[in-house]
Amino acid sequence: DNFATRCRRTHRTIPLTSIYSPKPHTTFPKHHHLCVPSAPLEINTMGGRYGKAVLSVSSGLTRADVFDIGLDRIRSTPPASTNNRRRPTIAIDCNNVIHVVGRKKSDPVAAVENLCDEWAQHGFIIIPVVDGTRPVAKQATNEHRAAREKSRISAVSTRQKLRQVTESLLQDEINSATRKELEDSRKSMETAIKTAETRSINIVPGEFAKQLEGALSSISAHDVNSAGGAVCKVRTAEFQADSLINGIYLDGECELIMSNDIDFPVFLGDECVAIKVFTGNSISISSTSMEHALSCMRKESQAEVKIGVPTTPLFEGITNQRLRVLLAVVLGCDVCTGGVRGSGVEKVAARLKEVNHAGEGSAYNQMLEWAVQQSKPSKNAVAQYSKEVIEAFVDGVMWEPTNQLPEKETDAREYRTYMNGTHPKTLPKYLEEFALPSTTIEDGPPILQCKGPCANAEH
């Protein structure tokens, strides 16, 4: 019954003997280790937990307003990177949106298909992107898998209690007050069971890309419609849809990203606009700097938009991508879900203000050192994470390949591309699945292989 708690904290402070089976005669300091799930995990995460503090979220937009923002991006982008496109293009993180539009539907894939086609009918070019293999560096998937399993366990436990209550109601000798109390308890338990069972289900099908492509083809969504929009062929990432979309955006293939994951605008810079709420008549967008996005809208539309101003816009104005990723890691993101202990948004912003005068390159090193010191529970204690571990988390974002899964059975390493346009010369062993044949693999931080229930293929 402690399964969920143990899985959610495999990179934190659980005693090693209760979870792991490390190599004989090897000692792994628990504050420096990196847990590697033994099988890829499937559910998507929604990014960091600090979105309201650092992101500007504007609501009340129409799809026409979003179209205007996309057109402005095309006009302001060099022609070589947009291939003379005249229609705004949206890259959709399908593994993210399926949890929004498909959770309560009998056919979640059809719900994603309808979403893609609906936006194409408004004149957008849509690039649907789905996950490939989940990398071991994405710690957030442990947490979501554990949450699903915890919900399953909760449903089983509650069902056992419900059986006892039902048996009690069959007894004739109970008084009316007790009977009323038991009946109310039964209704509450039935609701709790239904909720827990729903949460325990992973709605993303095993052949998501194939099913979605078939659904889109069946309605001729790939053909250009009367509004000039169309849905492109489904693209499958070698690893995560997130990283492939990062590459699509940085290569100038799209102007907008559809996802409620806050990592996109945080990682990709102030110019990145993510469509956060994409159903219904009121659309919401998010960015680390909303000023430019809203300035290209029509004046009458600007008057109708509600702007949510972030309390601590610490990412705004930062152009060094590695520094942006470091700040996300410290606060908590997909590769380090809990963030660095003792490093809340306000503390990070205050420290960044102190060091940023030295330039963003120097600020990175100073923020890294500060994060290590900040993670110590006391002055002379051992840090939660070493500098080496935090750098591995940052590299887990920076060096995740941005390419599609090769169509033919071949060595995918020959086709890999990366977010910053270069390739990794060295990587820690924790990230060796991201390497090229020419990449040197270093020992890096000690790694512990999880031998608990999350190793089961059925999960």
Salt bridges, closest charged atoms under 4 A:
ASP65 OD1 - ARG298 NH2 3.64
ASP68 OD2 - ARG298 NE 3.04
ASP72 OD2 - HIS292 NE2 3.34
GLU118 OE2 - ARG63 NH2 2.81
ASP131 OD2 - ARG134 NH2 2.36
GLU143 OE2 - ARG8 NH2 3.96
GLU143 OE2 - ARG49 NH2 2.15
GLU149 OE2 - ARG152 NH2 2.49
GLU149 OE1 - HIS459 ND1 3.57
ASP184 OD2 - LYS180 NZ 2.83
GLU197 OE2 - ARG159 NH2 2.64
GLU213 OE2 - HIS222 NE2 2.61
GLU213 OE2 - LYS233 NZ 3.55
GLU238 OE2 - ARG416 NH2 2.59
ASP242 OD2 - LYS138 NZ 3.91
GLU253 OE1 - ARG235 NH2 3.01
GLU255 OE2 - ARG85 NH2 2.85
ASP270 OD1 - ARG324 NH1 3.35
GLU271 OE1 - ARG73 NE 3.96
GLU271 OE1 - HIS292 NE2 3.93
ASP334 OD2 - LYS138 NZ 3.25
GLU354 OE1 - ARG351 NH1 2.85
GLU369 OE2 - LYS387 NZ 3.61
GLU391 OE1 - ARG322 NH2 3.10
ASP395 OD1 - ARG322 NH2 2.84
ASP411 OD2 - ARG413 NH2 3.03
GLU432 OE2 - LYS429 NZ 3.20
GLU458 OE2 - HIS459 NE2 3.90
